[in-house]
Amino acid sequence: MKRALLLLATLAAFGCTQFRNVTATDYEAPFYAKYLNTGSALDARITRTLTALQAEPNAAHLHNELGMLLVQKGFPKDAEREFERAIDLDRRYYEAWYNLGQVRAARGDEGGARRAFAATVDHKPGHAQALFQLGLIEEKLRHTDRAIELYAKAFTINPKLMEVGANPRILDTHLLHLALIKMYPNAHDRQTMQFQGMGGGPRVTPTPPQAPSKQPTPQQIIPPSAPATDPSQQRPPS
């Protein structure tokens, strides 16, 4: 019974995709190979990765890398399959889970993307980007409170996600101000705490300041008296 439930959970996470063993022949002449003739650096990287997979068809990182390259090339469905294969080989491969979530979200599979991003956070707690992506999905589903909670957590972990340059999808949310209010008390408390003894060394009792010694001012300095003159050496007045 437990094995049956585990199988159902696995199929649900992958969108009911059925897997089979991957072999070297799967990468000898894939469909998209005929488009790898532009002489670009991207095509060269895809070709090298295909060659590597022919030698190591069970290398999860190579499937993940090929998936990322195929997204750039414009083959999202083939990329999705490679991310799924990477996960099938290594269930805790959170980078592949995150990449799978992005591809699914891009093609409108919100349910599949939600499961993939949730798996990312499950295998990598504190994955700020996945938390933010989950927030976008929850906001689209009008689960406002849950979205705000996810945004606040993501921004607390990685504040740069609030910058358009680092995270262009920040423009897709209308809840940024509420997320900031949600995260402000905790962030403010942490930033205003002033701890002592962070150096860890022996405690040194500070020496109380001493009053400065009074130095004579230039006006107070008495010039030395002129040397006495021998009266016998004085010339008589003329």
C-alpha positions as CSV (number, residue, x, y, z in Angstrom):
1,M,0.0,0.0,0.0
2,K,2.8,2.4,0.9
3,R,4.6,1.6,-2.4
4,A,1.4,2.4,-4.3
5,L,1.0,5.7,-2.6
6,L,4.6,6.6,-3.2
7,L,4.2,5.8,-6.9
8,L,1.1,8.0,-7.1
9,A,2.9,10.8,-5.4
10,T,5.8,10.5,-7.9
11,L,3.5,10.5,-10.9
12,A,1.7,13.5,-9.6
13,A,4.9,15.4,-9.1
14,F,6.0,14.7,-12.6
15,G,2.7,15.4,-14.2
16,C,2.0,11.6,-14.7
17,T,5.0,11.2,-16.9
18,Q,6.2,7.6,-17.2
19,F,10.0,7.1,-17.2
20,R,12.1,4.5,-18.8
21,N,15.8,3.8,-18.6
22,V,17.9,6.4,-20.5
23,T,20.5,5.0,-22.8
24,A,23.3,6.4,-24.9
25,T,21.3,6.0,-28.1
26,D,18.8,8.6,-26.8
27,Y,21.4,11.3,-27.4
28,E,22.9,10.2,-30.7
29,A,20.4,12.0,-32.9
30,P,17.7,13.8,-30.9
31,F,15.0,15.8,-32.8
32,Y,16.6,19.1,-32.1
33,A,20.1,18.0,-33.2
34,K,19.3,19.1,-36.8
35,Y,19.1,22.7,-35.6
36,L,22.5,22.7,-34.1
37,N,24.3,24.0,-37.2
38,T,24.6,27.8,-36.6
39,G,28.2,27.6,-35.4
40,S,27.2,29.5,-32.2
41,A,28.8,28.9,-28.8
42,L,25.4,27.7,-27.5
43,D,25.2,25.0,-30.2
44,A,28.7,23.9,-29.4
45,R,27.9,23.5,-25.7
46,I,24.7,21.5,-26.5
47,T,26.7,19.2,-28.8
48,R,29.4,18.7,-26.2
49,T,26.7,17.9,-23.6
50,L,25.1,15.4,-25.9
51,T,28.4,13.7,-26.5
52,A,29.0,13.6,-22.7
53,L,25.5,12.0,-22.2
54,Q,26.3,9.3,-24.7
55,A,29.2,8.3,-22.4
56,E,27.3,8.9,-19.1
57,P,23.6,8.6,-19.7
58,N,22.9,8.3,-16.0
59,A,24.7,11.6,-15.0
60,A,22.0,13.7,-13.4
61,H,24.0,17.0,-13.7
62,L,24.4,16.5,-17.4
63,H,20.7,16.2,-17.9
64,N,20.2,19.3,-15.9
65,E,22.8,21.2,-17.9
66,L,21.3,20.1,-21.2
67,G,17.9,21.2,-20.0
68,M,19.2,24.7,-19.3
69,L,20.9,24.9,-22.7
70,L,17.7,23.7,-24.5
71,V,15.7,26.4,-22.8
72,Q,18.1,29.0,-24.3
73,K,17.9,27.3,-27.6
74,G,14.1,27.5,-27.6
75,F,13.1,23.9,-26.9
76,P,11.2,24.1,-23.6
77,K,9.5,20.7,-23.9
78,D,12.8,18.9,-24.5
79,A,14.3,20.9,-21.6
80,E,11.5,19.8,-19.3
81,R,12.1,16.2,-20.1
82,E,15.8,16.6,-19.3
83,F,15.0,18.2,-15.9
84,E,12.6,15.3,-15.2
85,R,15.3,12.8,-16.1
86,A,17.8,14.6,-13.8
87,I,15.3,14.3,-10.9
88,D,14.5,10.7,-11.7
89,L,18.2,10.0,-11.3
90,D,18.6,12.1,-8.2
91,R,15.4,12.9,-6.2
92,R,17.1,15.4,-4.0
93,Y,18.5,17.4,-6.9
94,Y,16.9,20.7,-5.9
95,E,18.4,22.7,-8.8
96,A,16.7,20.5,-11.3
97,W,13.4,20.8,-9.3
98,Y,13.7,24.5,-9.5
99,N,14.5,24.6,-13.2
100,L,11.5,22.2,-13.8
101,G,9.3,24.6,-11.9
102,Q,10.4,27.5,-14.1
103,V,9.7,25.7,-17.3
104,R,6.3,24.5,-16.2
105,A,5.4,27.9,-15.0
106,A,6.4,29.5,-18.3
107,R,4.1,27.2,-20.2
108,G,1.2,27.8,-17.8
109,D,1.3,24.5,-15.8
110,E,0.7,26.2,-12.5
111,G,-0.1,22.9,-10.7
112,G,3.1,21.2,-11.9
113,A,5.2,24.3,-11.2
114,R,3.8,24.6,-7.7
115,R,4.7,21.0,-6.9
116,A,8.2,21.5,-8.4
117,F,8.9,24.7,-6.4
118,A,7.6,23.1,-3.3
119,A,9.9,20.1,-3.8
120,T,12.8,22.6,-4.2
121,V,12.1,24.1,-0.8
122,D,11.6,20.7,0.7
123,H,15.0,19.6,-0.4
124,K,16.7,23.0,0.0
125,P,14.9,24.9,2.9
126,G,15.4,28.6,2.5
127,H,15.6,28.6,-1.3
128,A,14.5,32.2,-1.7
129,Q,13.9,32.1,-5.5
130,A,11.6,29.1,-5.1
131,L,9.7,30.8,-2.2
132,F,9.2,33.8,-4.4
133,Q,7.9,31.7,-7.3
134,L,5.5,30.0,-5.0
135,G,4.3,33.4,-3.9
136,L,3.6,34.4,-7.5
137,I,1.5,31.2,-8.0
138,E,-0.4,31.7,-4.7
139,E,-1.1,35.3,-5.7
140,K,-2.4,34.3,-9.0
141,L,-4.7,31.8,-7.3
142,R,-5.8,34.7,-5.0
143,H,-4.4,33.1,-1.9
144,T,-3.3,36.5,-0.7
145,D,-2.3,35.7,2.8
146,R,-0.2,32.7,1.8
147,A,1.4,34.7,-1.0
148,I,2.4,37.6,1.3
149,E,3.9,35.1,3.8
150,L,6.0,33.5,1.0
151,Y,7.1,36.8,-0.3
152,A,8.1,38.1,3.1
153,K,10.1,35.0,3.8
154,A,11.9,35.1,0.4
155,F,12.8,38.8,0.8
156,T,14.0,38.3,4.3
157,I,16.4,35.6,3.1
158,N,17.5,37.5,-0.1
159,P,16.6,41.2,-0.1
160,K,17.9,41.5,-3.7
161,L,14.8,39.7,-4.9
162,M,13.0,43.1,-4.5
163,E,15.3,44.7,-7.1
164,V,14.2,44.6,-10.8
165,G,17.7,44.0,-12.0
166,A,18.1,40.9,-9.9
167,N,14.6,39.7,-10.2
168,P,12.5,41.1,-13.1
169,R,9.5,39.1,-12.0
170,I,9.1,41.4,-9.0
171,L,7.0,43.5,-11.4
172,D,4.4,40.7,-11.6
173,T,3.3,41.1,-8.0
174,H,0.9,43.6,-6.5
175,L,1.6,42.6,-3.0
176,L,5.1,44.0,-2.5
177,H,4.0,46.7,0.0
178,L,2.1,44.2,2.1
179,A,5.1,41.8,2.1
180,L,7.3,44.6,3.3
181,I,4.9,45.3,6.2
182,K,4.8,41.6,7.0
183,M,8.6,41.3,7.1
184,Y,9.4,44.7,8.7
185,P,9.0,43.9,12.4
186,N,11.3,40.9,12.3
187,A,13.9,42.7,10.1
188,H,13.7,45.8,12.2
189,D,14.2,43.9,15.4
190,R,17.3,42.1,14.1
191,Q,18.9,45.3,12.7
192,T,18.4,47.3,15.9
193,M,19.7,44.7,18.4
194,Q,23.1,45.7,19.8
195,F,24.9,42.7,21.2
196,Q,28.1,42.8,23.3
197,G,31.1,40.5,23.5
198,M,31.1,39.5,19.9
199,G,34.9,39.4,19.8
200,G,35.1,36.4,22.1
201,G,38.4,37.5,23.7
202,P,39.1,38.3,27.4
203,R,37.1,41.1,28.8
204,V,39.2,44.2,29.5
205,T,38.1,46.7,32.1
206,P,38.4,50.1,30.5
207,T,40.8,52.5,32.2
208,P,39.0,55.7,33.3
209,P,40.2,58.8,31.4
210,Q,42.8,60.9,33.3
211,A,42.7,64.7,33.5
212,P,45.1,66.2,31.0
213,S,48.2,67.7,32.6
214,K,48.3,71.5,32.5
215,Q,50.9,72.7,30.1
216,P,51.9,76.3,30.2
217,T,50.7,78.4,27.4
218,P,53.2,80.4,25.3
219,Q,52.1,83.5,27.3
220,Q,52.9,81.7,30.5
221,I,56.4,80.7,29.6
222,I,58.9,83.0,31.4
223,P,61.9,83.8,29.2
224,P,65.2,83.1,30.8
225,S,66.8,86.2,32.6
226,A,69.6,88.0,30.8
227,P,73.0,87.0,32.1
228,A,74.4,89.3,34.7
229,T,77.0,91.9,33.5
230,D,80.3,92.4,35.3
231,P,80.3,96.0,36.5
232,S,84.0,96.2,35.9
233,Q,83.5,95.6,32.2
234,Q,80.9,98.4,31.8
235,R,82.4,101.4,30.0
236,P,82.1,104.7,31.9
237,P,79.8,107.2,30.5
238,S,81.4,109.7,28.2
